[in-house]
Amino acid sequence: MKPRFVLMALVILALAVPTFMLAQQNSKAEKEVRAVLDQITAANLKGGDEAAAAFDKLFADDYARITSDGAVHNKADMLNGFRTGKTKIETLELSDIKIRIYGHTAVVTGITNSKGVLVGTNIPQQTRFTRVLVKRGGRWESVLYQNTRIVP
Amino acid sequence: MKRSLAIVTLVILALTVPASMLAQQNSKAEKEVRAVLAQSDQANLKGGAEAVAIDDKILTDDWTRIPPNGAALTKADILNGFKAGQTKYDSLQHSDVKVRIYGHTAVVTGVATEKGMRLGNSFSGKTRWTRVFVKQGGDWKIVLFQSTTLAEPAKQ
């Protein structure tokens, strides 16, 4: 009876420990990703050269931005937009944030309430967005952002 | 002289072999991802029970769909739409498809020219979309699909 009890306890431990460790890792990753989202919001609101410098670090070189009218901007377009004043975000609030961690990738969805101009085009007030981040060299970098206007 | 040549050769090999192996892995992954995308298209075009069976396999349980009206739909929503006959594509063609592989994740973007019905609402036109794939248990599955209506160029 006793050996069977020990065996069962070992099986339960073998199943529970990896799950617990994965949950802890994902919780740590989620905190790191939330911190990056805060940095992105702060840089958007600062604008200008400060935003360009911040996004140079926070965006991957192959970063793609799909705007709410379906246009595609690359990293250079985004950085130049801030440098030249063609991009200026006056207000930006995120809500309904959901972060899903898949190993070294984070898929974030949420809602933006914002006002401003992106590469010369007015941004819609309310959109639902996806941001994909990948962890490389110990840092989370955004590789993609797409937003879609919410139809009331 | 011979020794330094051997060292240079070894360094070049050490730098190029992993890069070549990674490129091969990514090329294989891209083919696999494109095959799953084709299955997804088949599901949309077939509709009904066939679509449910395909999507049940290739979509993760936490799948999220953001359609062009900015709603947030779940896997259950989309499967129920097919079951009830409220979702079916009449035509669907992709262009400008770009697949980027990051280890066990693939980020795919493209333009769809499409016509059909989604959850009872008719649609027709072009959308720019993103799909995120994750490799789980040896299979690529879709975790997210977002599309945005592509603005028509202004008429001169």
Interface residues (C-beta under 8 A of the other chain):
Chain A: D62 A64 I66 T67 S68 D69 G70 A71 V72 K98 R100 Y102 G103 H104 T105 V107 T109 Q126 T127 R128 T130 V132 V134 V143 L144 Q146 N147 T148 R149 I150 V151
Chain B: D62 T64 I66 P67 P68 N69 G70 A71 A72 K98 R100 Y102 G103 H104 T105 V107 T109 V111 K126 T127 R128 T130 V132 V134 V143 L144 Q146 S147 T148 T149 L150 A151
